[in-house]
Amino acid sequence: MSTFWSIWITVITLGSIFGCLGLLWMCNKNDTGVKEGESMGHSFDGIEELNNPLPTWWKYLFIFTCIGGFIYFALYPGLGAYKGLLGWTSTNEYQREVSSADDKYAAVFNKLVKTEESNFTEYREITDIAKDPEAVKVGQRLFLQNCSQCHGSDARGAKGFPNLTDNNWLYGGTTTDIKNTIMHGRNGVMPAWLSVLGDKKVDLVTTYVVGLSGRRVNARDEAAGKEIFLQTCAACHGADAKGMTMLGAPNLTDKIWLYGGSRKTIEQTIKYGRNGAMPTWSKILGEDKITLLTGYVYSLNVK
């Protein structure tokens, strides 16, 4: 926070409290020229206004509230960049709550992912976890808390976020592949080709890619696009355009599109590229939770 905004917030905050105290002091003065308890000379509907002071209990409660405000802002952050005498932060409070929850439920997660025969020291096979209703239920809850924002509550994904239920995997669908993806994240990069190929060649490659998924296209343009594809795109997607899981290059022949399969969308992808990032969760969730998550995701594809 800049010095200006820090001072600005501090002035407004403290000014409001002092303003309330000033208003209380002004209202507590008798400048009417009428003695306390006597009539102010106003009446309406049989009700007469008397010059009564503020209730004592209300006045002191107001003062104590303002004093409490000063104490609060001295102890906790609230005055711009001032951190407070206690050094409290919402981040530290969150981490404390997370640590407390981890300590409380660690044994539960440990029991679900490790074998009793090894005294809960060796991990169970994820294929077994995927068949355990209780483990899958916990894995689903972890998914809803941490993954559904991108992949959806039903894990069917959205534009730019893979469907996890269709058994189509960019980086491989084995239990090891899925766990590595969750643990360490993925960074998919599709380079932009417009500056290299130009509009005409991009249009030809687009025609070829559109034809790969069974749609009717101009045969001559398709053949020309294939030549360009083999020279520029096959290094990642393969000469057969079926992709490479090692690189995260998608299969272009299966009618499954991460960013959409319309001709316009495919053309934009080739022209401007795509950058998809799957964050790493190892430090946030830990291996036990990630193992349960892997079991849940794997269970979505077990037929």
Phi, psi and omega in degrees: 000134181289159180300320182300309183291329176297313178294319181302311181294319180297316180297315181295318183294306180293325178299325179293318180293313178297325177297320177296318178295321178296319178296319177298317180296320179294318181288341181275349180274148177253091180253017185275342185081005179245133181294153179299137178089347180269164184290143176271001178083013179242140175209150179208126178056037178083003180254124183256137179276125178251154179275074180263142178286168175299146176301136184300318181297321181292320182296314181290327176297320178297317180295315180298324178296317178295319178297319177300324177296317178298317180296317180300312183289343174281326184270326187241158178294146181170344180254075179064232183277355180295128187270349181088152183293332182275349180067024182287139172222151179296327179296314179296322179295319178297314180298323178296317180293321178296316179297320179296317179293320179298317179296323184287320187254001182304318181295326180294311180296318181300320182290330182281332186254350182240160186273142178291328181299327181265017181060037177060043177245335181252139182286143173287160173295136181296329176298327176286320178299322181295343179259356181269110184304320181292317179295319179296321179298316178293319177299322178295319179296320176297321178297314181297325182284326192242337190242338187293338180301329179257315187268356180086153181295336178264005178065018181269004172074190180201182180300120181089354181232119190298146169285125184262008184247358188260005179061026176245116190238131177288323185243018179102145185247015175287164180300324179293317180298313182297316181296318178298321179298315180291317183297309191249354179076175178218149175231104180266125182235118173252113185292157176277133185249358184300314183291337181273315187265327186085165185300317184297311181292324176300319179297321180292317178296320177301316178301316180297315181295319177300319180293334181298332182265019171091005179273151181284131179220169177293122186298320181294314179295325180296317180295318178293321179294326179296319179299317179293320179302313182296330181278329189242330189252337185295337180301328180256314186273351181086154180296332178268001178065021181268004173081173179221116181296330180299326181261351184075020179275121187288156172288125183263008184248000190256005178067017176252120187236126182288322183250006181111146186250012177291157180302318181297317181294317178299318179297318178297321179298315180292319182293309192250354178077175177220149176226103180253131182236126172255116185292159176275136184246003186299317183282337183275316186257328184084164189291324181298312181294321180294324177297319177294320177299317179299317178300319179293312181298318179297324181294335180292341184247002179278117182264000000 
